[in-house]
């Protein structure tokens, strides 16, 4: 054999080596496949036991809050940051009109002589009307007083302003930021809106106002980061954002918003990173303990395998893989989708009946666990006779590779069946980038992450983002650092009610 190889030309020898390498790769793939089959068999041949999800009564509960020492340290950091920035319904028929709006009544009487007639009633027709945004100048007049004996002059201090020596008030800044980040109106479009009211504001000036207003929110955002790290249940996803590259004129860099949603209290945190690599999640997930729910992105696997983390997968992503297979293997894809549909029917039942977390867990163990076991056994049998590269093969592989994580939502009635809540929080970014296309710098992208976080929380708690932002900008520079959480959007309605009492 050695002699035969020596007689081959260099080109033929390379072909022989290539064929050998292909055979080795094939054997490795076959080995990995058989290994995964054995692991799958060990997990699924007898079905999953109810006791597995009922929990160990002696098990220590996962943390759902920060320790007192950490909280005290964060309060001090918040105080310092405040000091720093201080210095620097379904439509059915005709829609009902909101009753909190002022009413302008216009009486209309029939024409002609009515002196011989008596009014016997009236018909009322209402329409919703509006006027363009009202702009006005707020003029502070501070009167000076001099002592009669000539020993000094007194004048009142100016109220704290969002931008010292700047002309925009908190309401105007709130309107600009809400327009850009909630209503997806780039600043150049807002410039034209102002121009229609004969108010000329240069684009560069508006950009400076936006930056300064966002900087004022930094202490509140950093407190949100601290609180989010302490949550015991997070859903995570990421979405791209283009950022101008300072080193190459006109070029853009592909950055990412990493989005963390805490389902138990409906808070959202956007965190910008120039990369999609695993290092981007270290600040938030490096010391995370609890339930972590993600899609199938490989970066999350490392965090999900940590001892103090229970990794949850997303049934919506698993379902999408089977939906893709409807065209190529309708019979088997429909069978899988019907069983997944049963799992979601249980979730709808729990929501409609407004069940407690304990009741939800009991319902899932009774109704969902048998379906999960049935689906798992079916996948195990079918995957043996399925081409791995076919779409139905990929769908089956996606599911059984994450089977434990897909089943883990049965552990607690507080857990979600999928990651849809965090995906919903990301949608405003998708709409925004279609309008303003890119962020001006990495720093600008991170500042935008702050306001995206708070506006997402406003949406989840049905808080008017403009009203919340105006109130926050007016109060964040004077609030006691220990009470800064009062400015969270979810606390806004209570704060306003208290201030009106």
C-alpha positions in Angstrom: 0.0 0.0 0.0 2.8 2.4 0.9 4.4 1.7 -2.5 1.1 2.3 -4.3 0.7 5.7 -2.6 4.3 6.7 -3.5 3.5 6.1 -7.1 0.5 8.5 -7.1 0.8 12.0 -8.4 0.3 14.9 -6.0 -3.1 15.6 -7.4 -4.3 11.9 -7.0 -2.8 11.8 -3.5 -4.8 14.9 -2.5 -8.0 13.1 -3.8 -7.2 10.0 -1.7 -6.7 12.2 1.4 -9.9 14.1 0.7 -11.9 10.8 0.4 -10.4 9.6 3.7 -11.3 12.8 5.5 -14.9 12.6 4.2 -15.2 9.0 5.5 -13.9 10.1 8.9 -16.4 13.0 9.1 -19.2 10.6 8.1 -18.2 8.2 10.9 -18.0 11.1 13.4 -21.5 12.3 12.4 -22.9 8.8 12.7 -21.3 8.4 16.1 -22.7 11.7 17.3 -26.1 10.7 16.0 -26.1 7.3 17.7 -24.9 9.0 21.0 -27.8 11.5 20.8 -30.2 8.6 20.1 -29.1 6.8 23.3 -29.4 10.0 25.4 -32.9 10.5 23.9 -33.9 7.0 24.7 -32.7 7.3 28.3 -34.7 10.5 28.7 -37.9 9.5 27.0 -38.5 5.8 26.7 -40.6 5.7 29.8 -42.0 9.2 29.7 -41.4 11.9 32.2 -42.6 11.5 35.7 -45.0 13.9 37.4 -42.9 13.9 40.5 -40.0 15.5 38.6 -42.0 18.8 38.2 -43.7 18.8 41.6 -40.4 19.7 43.3 -38.4 18.8 46.3 -39.9 20.3 49.5 -36.4 20.6 50.9 -35.0 22.4 47.9 -33.8 26.0 48.6 -35.9 28.6 46.7 -34.2 30.5 44.0 -33.5 34.2 44.8 -36.0 36.8 43.7 -34.4 39.9 45.1 -31.1 41.5 45.9 -29.5 41.3 49.4 -29.6 44.3 51.8 -25.9 45.0 51.4 -26.1 45.1 47.6 -29.2 47.2 47.8 -27.5 49.7 50.1 -24.5 50.0 47.8 -26.7 50.5 44.8 -28.6 53.3 46.6 -25.3 55.1 47.2 -24.3 54.7 43.6 -27.7 56.1 42.5 -27.3 59.1 44.8 -24.0 59.9 43.3 -25.3 59.5 39.8 -28.2 61.8 40.4 -25.9 64.4 41.8 -23.7 64.1 38.7 -26.5 64.4 36.1 -28.1 67.2 38.2 -25.1 69.2 37.5 -24.7 68.3 34.1 -59.9 47.5 22.8 -61.6 45.4 20.1 -63.6 47.6 17.6 -67.3 46.7 17.6 -69.3 49.3 15.8 -68.8 53.0 16.5 -66.0 53.6 18.9 -66.9 55.2 22.3 -65.5 58.6 22.8 -63.3 59.1 25.9 -65.2 60.9 28.7 -62.2 62.7 30.2 -61.9 65.1 27.3 -63.3 68.7 27.5 -66.5 69.1 25.5 -67.4 72.1 23.2 -71.2 72.2 22.8 -72.7 73.7 19.6 -76.5 74.2 19.6 -78.2 74.1 16.3 -81.9 75.2 16.0 -84.1 74.8 13.0 -84.3 77.8 10.7 -87.3 80.0 10.5 -89.8 81.4 13.1 -90.0 79.1 16.2 -92.1 81.4 18.4 -95.2 79.2 18.0 -93.3 76.0 18.6 -92.2 74.2 21.8 -88.9 72.3 22.1 -89.8 68.6 22.8 -86.3 67.1 22.9 -83.0 67.1 21.3 -80.7 64.8 19.4 -77.0 64.7 20.2 -74.2 63.8 17.7 -70.6 63.7 18.9 -67.4 63.7 17.0 -63.8 63.6 18.1 -61.9 66.7 17.1 -58.3 68.0 17.7 -56.1 71.0 17.3 -52.3 70.9 16.4 -49.9 70.6 19.4 -50.0 73.7 21.5 -46.7 75.4 21.9 -46.2 78.2 24.4 -43.4 80.0 26.2 -43.0 79.5 29.9 -41.5 82.7 31.3 -40.0 82.7 34.8 -40.0 86.2 36.3 -37.9 86.3 39.5 -38.4 89.5 41.4 -35.4 91.0 43.3 -35.7 92.4 46.7 -33.2 94.7 48.4 -33.0 95.3 52.1 -34.0 98.8 53.1 -30.8 99.1 55.2 -28.8 98.2 52.0 -27.4 95.0 53.5 -28.2 92.6 50.6 -30.4 91.6 47.7 -32.6 88.5 47.6 -34.0 86.6 44.6 -35.7 83.2 44.4 -33.9 80.3 42.9 -34.9 79.0 39.5 -36.7 75.6 39.6 -34.6 72.7 38.5 -34.6 72.5 34.7 -33.8 69.4 32.5 -31.2 71.3 30.5 -29.6 74.1 32.4 -29.6 77.3 30.4 -31.4 75.5 27.6 -34.7 76.6 26.1 -36.7 73.3 26.0 -39.1 72.4 28.9 -39.8 68.9 30.2 -43.0 68.7 28.2 -41.2 69.5 24.9 -38.4 67.1 25.5 -40.9 64.4 26.5 -42.8 65.0 23.2 -39.6 64.8 21.1 -38.5 61.5 22.8 -41.9 60.0 22.7 -42.2 60.9 19.0 -38.9 59.3 18.2 -38.8 56.2 20.3 -42.5 55.4 20.8 -44.1 56.7 17.6 -41.0 56.1 15.4 -40.8 59.7 14.1 -37.1 60.6 13.3 -36.0 64.0 14.4 -35.9 65.4 10.9 -39.6 64.6 10.5 -40.4 66.3 13.9 -38.4 69.3 12.7 -40.9 69.7 9.8 -43.8 69.4 12.2 -42.4 72.3 14.3 -41.8 74.2 11.1 -45.5 74.0 10.2 -46.1 76.0 13.5 -43.4 78.5 12.4 -41.0 77.2 15.0 -37.5 76.7 13.5 -35.3 74.2 15.4 -32.1 73.0 13.8 -31.6 69.2 13.6 -28.3 69.5 15.5 -30.1 71.3 18.4 -32.8 68.6 18.6 -30.1 65.9 18.7 -28.4 67.7 21.6 -31.6 68.0 23.5 -32.3 64.4 23.0 -28.9 63.4 24.3 -29.1 65.6 27.4 -32.6 64.4 28.3 -31.5 60.7 28.0 -28.5 61.4 30.2 -30.9 62.6 32.9 -32.5 59.1 32.9 -29.2 57.3 33.5 -29.6 56.9 37.4 -33.0 55.4 37.0 -31.8 53.1 34.2 -28.9 51.9 36.4 -31.3 51.1 39.2 -33.4 49.1 36.7 -30.2 47.2 35.7 -29.5 46.4 39.3 -33.1 45.2 40.0 -33.2 43.2 36.8 -30.1 41.3 37.7 -31.7 40.3 41.0 -34.8 38.7 39.3 -35.2 35.0 39.6 -37.0 34.5 36.3 -35.8 36.2 33.1 -36.7 35.8 29.4 -33.9 36.9 27.0 -33.7 37.7 23.4 -31.6 39.9 21.1 -32.3 42.1 18.0 -29.9 43.9 15.6 -29.4 47.6 15.4 -27.1 49.3 12.8 -24.7 51.9 14.3 -22.6 54.3 12.4 -18.9 53.3 12.3 -16.7 56.2 13.4 -13.7 54.7 11.6 -15.3 54.4 8.2 -17.3 57.3 6.8 -20.8 56.3 5.8 -20.3 52.7 6.9 -22.4 51.0 9.7 -21.6 48.4 12.3 -24.0 45.7 13.2 -24.7 46.0 16.9 -27.3 44.3 19.1 -29.9 45.1 21.7 -30.0 42.3 24.4 -33.5 42.4 25.9 -34.3 41.0 29.4 -37.9 40.6 30.4 -39.0 39.8 34.0 -42.5 38.2 33.5 -43.4 38.3 37.2 -43.5 42.1 37.4 -43.5 43.0 33.7 -40.3 45.0 33.5 -38.1 45.2 30.5 -34.4 46.0 30.1 -32.6 46.8 26.9 -28.9 46.6 26.9 -26.7 47.5 23.9 -23.7 45.6 22.8 -21.5 45.9 19.7 -21.5 42.1 19.4 -23.8 39.1 19.5 -21.2 37.0 21.1 -21.6 35.4 24.6 -19.5 38.1 26.2 -22.3 40.6 25.7 -24.6 38.8 28.2 -22.0 38.5 30.9 -22.9 41.8 32.7 -26.5 40.6 33.1 -26.2 36.8 33.2 -22.7 36.3 34.6 -24.1 35.8 38.2 -27.7 35.0 37.3 -29.5 32.4 39.5 -33.0 31.2 38.7 -35.2 30.4 35.6 -33.7 31.5 32.3 -36.0 31.3 29.2 -34.5 31.7 25.7 -34.7 30.6 22.1 -32.3 28.1 20.6 -29.4 30.5 20.2 -26.2 28.6 21.3 -24.8 31.5 23.4 -27.6 30.9 26.0 -26.6 27.2 26.4 -23.6 28.1 28.5 -25.6 30.1 30.9 -28.4 27.5 31.0 -26.0 24.8 32.1 -24.9 26.6 35.2 -25.7 24.8 38.4 -28.0 27.5 39.9 -29.9 28.1 36.6 -32.9 26.2 35.2 -33.0 26.7 31.4 -36.4 27.0 29.8 -36.9 26.7 26.0 -39.6 28.3 23.9 -42.5 26.2 22.5 -43.3 29.0 20.0 -39.9 28.5 18.4 -40.4 24.7 18.3 -43.8 25.2 16.8 -42.3 27.4 14.0 -39.9 24.7 13.0 -42.8 22.3 12.4 -44.8 24.9 10.6 -41.9 25.3 8.1 -42.3 21.5 7.4 -46.0 21.7 6.4 -45.1 22.1 2.7 -42.6 19.1 2.6 -44.1 16.7 5.1 -47.7 17.8 5.9 -48.9 14.7 7.6 -46.2 14.5 10.3 -45.9 18.3 10.7 -49.7 18.5 11.3 -49.5 15.7 13.9 -46.8 17.6 15.8 -48.6 20.9 15.5 -51.9 19.4 16.8 -50.2 18.1 19.9 -48.5 21.5 20.5 -51.9 23.1 20.0 -53.2 21.1 22.9 -50.4 22.5 25.1 -51.5 26.1 24.2 -55.1 25.1 24.8 -54.2 24.4 28.4 -52.5 27.8 28.7 -55.7 29.5 27.3 -57.8 27.7 29.8 -55.6 28.8 32.7 -55.8 32.4 31.6 -59.6 32.4 31.0 -60.2 30.9 34.4 -57.7 33.3 36.0 -56.0 30.4 37.9 -53.4 31.0 40.5 -49.8 29.8 39.9 -50.4 26.7 42.1 -53.6 25.9 40.1 -51.8 26.4 36.8 -49.1 24.0 37.8 -51.6 21.4 38.8 -53.6 21.8 35.5 -50.4 21.5 33.5 -49.3 18.3 35.3 -52.7 16.8 34.7 -53.3 18.0 31.1 -50.0 19.1 29.5 -47.5 16.5 30.8 -49.3 13.5 29.1 -49.2 15.4 25.8 -45.5 16.2 26.2 -44.8 12.6 26.9 -46.8 11.5 23.9 -45.1 14.0 21.6 -41.7 13.0 22.9 -42.2 9.3 22.3 -43.5 10.0 18.8 -40.5 12.2 17.9 -38.2 9.5 19.3 -39.7 6.9 17.0 -40.0 9.0 13.9 -36.6 10.7 14.0 -35.0 7.3 13.3 -36.6 7.2 9.9 -36.2 10.8 9.0 -33.5 12.5 7.0 -31.7 14.9 9.3 -31.4 17.6 6.7 -35.1 17.6 5.8 -37.2 20.3 7.4 -39.2 17.9 9.4 -35.9 16.3 10.5 -34.6 19.7 11.6 -37.9 20.4 13.5 -37.7 17.1 15.3 -34.0 17.6 16.1 -34.7 21.1 17.4 -37.3 19.8 19.8 -35.6 16.7 21.2 -32.2 18.4 21.6 -34.0 20.9 24.0 -36.6 18.5 25.4 -35.7 19.0 29.0 -35.8 22.8 28.6 -39.1 22.6 26.7 -40.6 20.6 29.5 -39.2 22.8 32.3 -42.1 25.3 32.3 -44.1 22.6 34.2 -42.0 23.2 37.3 -43.8 26.4 38.3 -47.1 28.0 37.4 -45.4 31.4 37.2 -43.4 30.2 34.2 -44.4 30.9 30.6 -44.7 28.3 27.9 -42.8 30.5 25.4 -40.7 33.6 24.9 -43.4 35.6 23.2 -43.6 38.3 25.9 -40.0 39.4 25.4 -40.4 39.2 21.6 -43.4 41.6 21.9 -41.2 44.0 23.8 -38.7 44.1 20.9 -41.1 45.0 18.2 -40.9 48.8 18.7 -37.2 48.6 17.9 -38.0 46.8 14.6 -40.4 49.6 13.7 -38.0 52.3 14.8 -35.0 51.1 12.7 -37.2 51.1 9.6 -37.6 54.8 10.1 -34.4 56.2 11.5 -32.2 53.3 10.0 -29.3 53.5 12.4 -27.9 54.9 15.7 -25.3 57.7 15.4 -22.7 55.9 17.7 -22.4 53.1 20.2 -23.0 55.6 23.0 -26.2 56.8 21.3 -27.4 53.2 20.9 -26.9 52.6 24.6 -28.8 55.8 25.4 -31.6 54.7 23.2 -31.6 51.4 25.1 -32.5 53.3 28.2 -35.6 54.9 26.8 -36.7 51.7 25.0 -36.6 50.0 28.3 -38.9 52.5 30.0 -41.3 52.8 27.1 -41.6 49.0 27.0 -42.5 49.0 30.7 -45.0 51.8 30.0 -46.7 49.7 27.4 -46.9 46.6 29.6 -48.4 48.6 32.5 -50.7 50.8 30.2 -49.0 54.0 31.2 -49.0 57.0 28.9 -45.3 57.3 27.9 -45.4 61.1 27.3 -47.0 61.8 30.7 -44.6 59.4 32.5 -41.5 60.9 30.8 -42.5 64.5 31.4 -43.2 63.7 35.1 -39.8 61.9 35.4 -37.8 64.6 33.8 -39.3 67.1 36.1 -38.6 65.1 39.3 -35.5 62.9 38.7 -33.0 65.7 39.7 -34.6 66.4 43.0 -35.9 63.1 44.2 -34.2 61.3 47.1 -32.0 58.6 45.7 -33.6 56.1 48.1 -37.0 56.7 46.4 -35.8 56.7 42.8 -37.8 53.5 42.2 -40.9 55.6 42.6 -40.2 57.0 39.1 -40.5 53.5 37.5 -43.3 53.6 35.0 -45.2 50.9 36.9 -45.3 53.2 39.9 -46.4 56.3 38.0 -50.1 56.2 38.5 -49.7 55.8 42.3 -47.3 58.7 42.4 -49.6 61.0 40.5 -52.6 60.0 42.7 -50.5 60.8 45.9 -49.4 64.1 44.5 -53.0 65.1 43.7 -54.3 64.3 47.2 
